[in-house]
Amino acid sequence: METLFNPMERELLLEILEEHHRELILEIARTRHHDFRHVLRRKEQLLESIVHKLEHYEPAQHVLQPV
């Protein structure tokens, strides 16, 4: 299943994710518990991966051919 976003939806989603990323970095810096910090870093890596995919997202052009 492919999810399609129009440009405004994509930009809003990127804005929200980037804001959360900044907050997550601050939370990692403040966290003293090693195991929890590791969990947060893993979340940060996943978040960065999603942001990267959205930044380079180009919806596929689906053209229906008459039968």
DOKEPA-565414 format. One line per 10 residues: number of its first residue (from 0); their letters; for each residue z, y, x of N, C-alpha, C. Coordinates in pm, whole numbers. Each point is the difference from the previous one (the first is absolute). Example, Ala and Ser with C-alpha at 12.3 -4.5 7.8 and 13.67 -1.06 7.14 Angstrom:
! DOKEPA-565414
0) AS) 780/-569/1319/0/119/-89/0/120/90  -72/105/-35/6/119/82/73/109/-77 .
***
This chain:
! DOKEPA-565414
0) METLFNPMER) 0/-118/85/0/118/-85/0/124/89  -88/91/-29/-8/123/77/51/115/-86  86/81/58/52/116/-70/-80/122/43  -48/73/-96/-80/119/29/80/125/-32  -3/95/92/67/127/-20/-104/111/3  14/95/-88/-85/116/13/59/87/111  -73/99/51/50/80/113/135/67/-24  23/49/-121/129/67/-28/114/-101/2  -21/-118/-56/103/-104/1/31/-43/143  -103/-17/79/17/-41/140/79/104/78 .
10) ELLLEILEEH) -32/128/-18/71/106/71/146/7/-41  28/-13/-129/138/2/-48/77/-118/56  -59/-117/-4/66/-119/52/30/16/149  -96/52/76/23/25/143/114/99/21  2/106/-78/105/101/12/138/-62/-24  12/-80/-103/127/-66/-33/42/-96/111  -93/-79/48/31/-97/105/37/69/132  -69/107/33/32/72/123/138/66/-7  35/51/-116/134/56/-18/107/-109/15  -25/-114/-60/95/-111/12/9/-46/146 .
20) HRELILEIAR) -111/2/70/0/-39/141/90/93/82  -9/129/-25/88/95/72/147/-29/-30  31/-27/-126/138/-32/-38/46/-130/65  -88/-98/7/33/-129/60/30/15/149  -76/83/69/24/25/143/139/60/20  37/94/-85/135/59/9/107/-105/-28  -22/-84/-97/97/-105/-32/15/-98/116  -110/-34/65/6/-89/116/82/65/111  -22/128/23/73/70/106/150/5/-28  38/6/-125/142/11/-37/69/-135/-11 .
30) TRHHDFRHVL) -76/-107/-8/57/-133/-23/60/-55/129  122/-47/-10/69/-55/116/-4/-153/3  -15/-62/-115/1/-145/-8/-135/-55/46  2/-81/105/-122/-48/64/-91/-78/-97  57/-92/-77/-82/-81/-91/-67/85/-108  75/96/-53/-56/87/-103/-110/88/60  22/49/121/-101/81/67/-128/-80/19  13/-128/34/-116/-87/16/-77/-13/-133  70/-16/-110/-62/-8/-133/-74/129/-31  63/113/31/-63/129/-27/-124/21/87 .
40) RRKEQLLESI) 5/-44/123/-117/13/89/-116/-85/-51  31/-117/-52/-104/-85/-58/-64/69/-121  84/61/-83/-52/75/-114/-88/115/47  41/66/107/-78/110/54/-138/-49/47  -3/-114/65/-128/-56/46/-92/-31/-119  56/-57/-104/-79/-31/-119/-50/129/-66  86/98/-7/-38/128/-59/-112/66/81  11/-4/132/-105/56/85/-133/-73/-22  6/-130/-18/-120/-79/-25/-66/41/-132  81/19/-102/-53/41/-130/-62/138/8 .
50) VHKLEHYEPA) 69/93/66/-52/136/14/-134/-3/76  -5/-79/106/-124/-10/76/-114/-52/-87  27/-101/-80/-103/-54/-89/-46/104/-102  94/75/-55/-37/102/-98/-78/114/64  34/34/123/-72/107/69/-146/-38/23  -25/-127/15/-135/-48/28/-63/-70/-122  60/19/-116/-44/-66/-122/-131/60/-50  -96/-84/-20/-126/39/-63/-30/-103/-107  3/41/-126/-22/-98/-106/-141/-58/9  -6/-128/-28/-129/-68/0/-79/46/-124 .
60) QHVLQPV) -127/9/18/-87/37/-110/-41/-127/-74  42/-12/-123/-34/-116/-80/-113/39/-95  -111/-64/15/-114/28/-86/-31/-126/-80  2/13/-129/-31/-113/-87/-151/-7/-18  -53/-114/24/-143/-21/-16/-25/-62/-138  -106/47/-68/-31/-61/-130/-39/-146/17  36/-80/-96/-29/-143/7/-136/-28/-58 .
***
